[in-house]
Amino acid sequence: MDQIEIHWVWWLIAAVALGVLEVLTLDLVLLMFAVGAVSAILASALGASVTVQVLTFAATSTFMLVVLRPYLLRNLRRTTPLVETNAAAHVGRPALTMTEVTSRSGLVKLAGEQWSARTADAGLVIPPDTDVRVVRIDGATAVVATLADDGTSAAGPAFPDDPEGQP
C-alpha cells in the first residue's frame, strides 16, 4: 500500500483525537480542528495531494474558528443557564447563626456546614439561633444580614428546601 493512499488514516486519527479532547475541554476550539481534519479526509478521498489536504484542513479550521465558533458560543450561553458553583452558590441562601455574629466575627450553619461569618452592617449584632441570609462570600467568610434587613419577608420558613425548616 502506497503512503499517499493512507493519509486519510492520519487525518481520521487526528479527527477522533481532537474530538475526544474536545469532550474533555468543552470550549469548541478542538471541535473546529476536528471538522478541519474531516474536511482533509474528504480531500484525501478525492485524490488531493498532501499540500491540498493540509490547506483544506487549515482553511476549514480557520473558517470554523472565526465564523462558526462565535455563533455557537453565543447560542450556547443564551440557552444554557449560568449555574453558580462553589462558594458563589451560597449567596442568597439562608443560614442559621450558631454564635453571636458581629461585623468582625461569628459562626453560621450554612448548607449543613459551619462557616465563619460577619454582618454586612458595621454596627449590627445578630444573636445566636437567628435566621439570616448570605449576601456575599468574602474569602472563606459568609457576609450575612437578617432576613428583615436584606429585603426578604420574615414570614414562612427561612429554609424552604429543608422539611424541618432548619439548615
N, C-alpha and C positions, 0 to 999 in steps of 0.2 A: 504494500500500500504506500503510495506516494505521500510525502509530508504535506504537500499543498492540499491534498484531499481531506486531511483530518484537522485542519484549522478550526472547523466548526466545533470539534470536541473541546478545544481550549476555550472557545467563546461560551460554550454550554457550561463548562466548569465555572468560568468566571461569573456567568449569569446566576447560576444556582448559589455560588458562594456569596455573591453580593446580595441576593435575595434573602439568604439566611441571616447575614449580618444586618440587613435592614430590619428584620423582625426583632433583632436584639436592640437596635438603636432607636427605631421609630421616628426618625426625623426626615424621611423621604428623600435623602440625598443618595444613599446607596441604591435605592429602588430606581432612580433615574439612570444610574450607571448600569444596572441590570437590564433595563429596557434597551440601553445602548448596545449591550452585549448581544441581546436577542436580535437587534437590527443587523449586527455584524454577522450573526449566524445566517440570517436571510441573504445577506450579500455573499457569503461564502457558498450558500446553496445555489445561488445564481451564477457561480463561477467567477466571482470577482477576485482580483489579486489581493494579497495581504495588505498592500498600501490602501486600496479602496476599502477593505474591511475596517482598517484602523480609522480611516477618515469617516466612514459611516458611523462607527462607534462614537467618535469624538463629536461629530455634528449632531447626532441624535441625543447624546447625553447632554450636550450644551443646550440644545433646544429644550429638552425636558427640564433642565435645571432653571433656565431663565424664564420660560413661559408657563409650563405646566405646574411646577412645584409651588410657586407663589399662589396660584389659583387654588390648588388642593389644600394648602395650609390655611388660606382664608376660609374656605368652606369647612374645613375640619374644626377650626377654632370657633366658627359660628354655630356649628351643630353639636359640638361636644361641650358640655358644661364644665366649668372650672371646679374641680374638687380640691378643696384645701386639705392639706395633709400635715402631719407632724404637729408642731406647736400652733401653727396658724389655724388649724381646725378647731382649736379650743375657744377662739374668740367668739363671743356671743353665747357661749354655753353657760348654764347655771352651775353654781358651786355652793358649797356649804362651808362657812368659817369654822375652823377647828379651835383656833385661838383668837385672841383679840387681834384685829388687823388694823394697822395704822399706816401712815404714809411711809414708814420705814421698815416695818416687818409684820409678819403674821403667817398663818398657815391656813390653807383651804383644802377641802376634798373636792377634786375636780376629776370627773370621769373615773372614779374609783381609786384615784391616786392622790397622794399628799403632795401639794405644791406650795412653795414659798409664795407669799402674796404681799401686796401692799395696796393701799387705796389710791384711787385716781385723784381724789381731792386731798390737798395737804393737811387740812385741819380735821378731816373725818376720822372717827374711830368706830370701827364696827365690832360689836361684841361677838363672842363665840355663839355657835348654833344659829347664825343668821344666813338666810338665803341671799346670795349675791350673784352677779353676772360678770363674766370676764369681759372687760372692754378692750384689752390688748395683752399681748405677751411681750415682756421686756426681758430678753435673755431667757433665764430659767425661772422668771418670776411672773406670776399672773397678776395683772393690774385689774382690780375689781371695783365695782360700785354696787351699792344696794339696789334692789330691784326698783324701788321708787325713784332713785337718783338717775338711773340710766334710761328713763322714759318708758319702761315697760310696766305693765299692770302687776300689782302685787296679788291680785285675785287669781285663784286657781293654783295648781301645784307648780312649784318652781322647777320641778324635774319631770316634765311630761313624758319622757321616754321610759322612766322607771315606774313600775306599777305601785311601788310603795311610796313614791314621792320623794325619795332620798337618792343621793348620788351613789 
